[in-house]
Amino acid sequence: GAADALARLLGAGPAAVVTVLTDADVPAAVADALAAAAEAATTGAEVVVLPTGRPGDGVTIGVESGVEDGVGSDARDGEEEAGA
């Protein structure tokens, strides 16, 4: 689920920004729990939760490391989609 996807993305190293996009049928409690988990697992990262307005119960999580390698963002940057 979404909590597992968040843990995988955050387990790869420090994060600068964590974005959680929630579809219309995702309960507020799920979004709040994901935000709390992201804040607890990161130090100083900006955590943003945004509703998409799309129908459904999908959650999209994006993690940016903020580390530059001279070409672009760190290879760990990524996102995963999971049902709530």
N, C-alpha and C positions, 0 to 999 in steps of 0.2 A: 504494500500500500504506500501511501504518500509518506508516512513516517519512515519507512524503510528506504525510500528513494532519497529523502532528505539526509538520513544518516550516511548513505553511500556517498553522496555528493560532498558532505561536510567532512567525511573521514579522510579525504585525500590531502588535506592541508588547510592552512588558514584561508578564510574568506573575507572579502571586503564588502560584498553586497550579496544578500540573499533575497530573491524575489519569489513570492508565492502567489500564483494566479489561481483564483478559485471560480469554478462555474457556479451557476445560479442555485443549484440544489445542494451545494456543500454547506453543511451546518456551520454557523458562526463558531461554535465550540471547536470544530475541527481546525478551522483557520487559526483560531487563537492558540490551540495546542501546538500547531506547526510553528507558529511565530515564537512561542515560548521555547520550544525545543531548539530552534535555530539560535535564539539569543543565548540560551544556556550553553550551546556547543561552540559558540564563537566568542571572540574577545574583540570588541570594538567594531564589529561588522554592522552595517546598516541592514536592517531587516524590514522589508516592505511587503505587505499583503494587499493585493488588489483584486476586487471582484471583476470578472470578465463580462458578466451579463449573458454569457452563452448558456443555453439550456444544458442540463446534465450535471453530473457529479464529479467531473474531472478536476484534477489539480495539476498545475504545471509549476515546477520548481526550477529556478535558475540560480546558479552560484557563480559569482565572479571573484577571482582571486585578487585582482588589482595588481598582479605582478607582471611587469613588462619584461619581455625577453629580447627586445630589440626589433621584433617583427610584429608582435601583437600580444594579445593576452596569453596568460599561462595556459598550457594544454589541458589543465584540469578543468577549465571553464566548461560548463555544460549545463544541460537541463534534462529533466526527466518528467514524464507524465505518468500519473497514477490516479486511480479512482480513490475517492475519499473513503 
